[in-house]
Amino acid sequence: MSTPSSSRLIESPRLAGLGLVTLLAACAAPVATPPPSSTPTMSQAPTPVPAPAAATTVTPPSLVSQANTPREYRQDGARHIYEKYAHRIFKGKMPPLLQGVGTMQLELDHRGDIVAMNWMRPPSHPGAKAEIERAVRDAAPYPAPVRMGRVVYTDTWLWDKSGNFQLDTLTEGQRDR
């Protein structure tokens, strides 16, 4: 048999609804966990604290080209190689017979780093070919083609037997004899 107070609870729909809401809220509440103790015990290892993520700073390229086309960039690329190898640039007009003439296509990414180096016409002298490839790699990074994002350009190397050279883009020409 029910008591007078319990029958009133059941008879009052408002109170029954309130009790149900309170019961559901209690079930949905997260269970509080006790704070960790300040000193670890033998069975409790200290929680490792992850190191803060290193800030990744992207340094802007030190050399920048404002060229809008590969043809314009060719000038910047040639000047860059001339600056790197000023001591190896042939002064004046090239002699009529060269040790090697090679045409290379160079592909650079947005930062001026070499993506691909392809010979369209390699020089016939193997020593010249190896020296040119080494010079091209060692001159990287090239001016960043900021307006184009990346660039593919072509230049012709004119190689003298002395080991000095000119690029067709900036050549002073070639003597007749």
Stockholm file with secondary structure:
# STOCKHOLM 1.0

chainA/1-177         MSTPSSSRLIESPRLAGLGLVTLLAACAAPVATPPPSSTPTMSQAPTPVPAPAAATTVTPPSLVSQANTPREYRQDGARHIYEKYAHRIFKGKMPPLLQGVGTMQLELDHRGDIVAMNWMRPPSHPGAKAEIERAVRDAAPYPAPVRMGRVVYTDTWLWDKSGNFQLDTLTEGQRDR
#=GR chainA/1-177 SS CCCHHHHHHHHCHHHHHHHHHHHHHHHHSCCCCCCCCSSCCTTSCCCCCCCCCCCCCCCCCSSEECCSSHHHHHHHHHHHHHHHTGGGBCCSSBCSSCSEEEEEEEEECTTSCEEEEEEEECCSSHHHHHHHHHHHHHTCSCCEETTTSSEEEEEEEEECTTSCEEEGGGCCCBCCC
#=GC SS_cons         CCCHHHHHHHHCHHHHHHHHHHHHHHHHSCCCCCCCCSSCCTTSCCCCCCCCCCCCCCCCCSSEECCSSHHHHHHHHHHHHHHHTGGGBCCSSBCSSCSEEEEEEEEECTTSCEEEEEEEECCSSHHHHHHHHHHHHHTCSCCEETTTSSEEEEEEEEECTTSCEEEGGGCCCBCCC
//
